[in-house]
């Protein structure tokens, strides 16, 4: 279960210093409002399918 907790923690607390995707982490670091807007858009688009 510790692997699942680690994954959940990574998803709930994104860290730009320890990223899965460097480009997305750079956006989080450099333009947080655009990062959040993109996250909202992708959630609406892909989570509703």
Phi, psi and omega in degrees: 000341182294329178295316179296321178295321178296315178297315179299317179298318179298320181288324182277338183226073182298138179239120179291344180271349180218066191272155166279324182235106183303323180294320179291322178297321179296321177296318177301317181290320190264335183207076186299323181295320177291321176303312182293321178296317178296318178299318177297314181298314180294324178296314178298318184288314190260336181277344183268002182279000000 
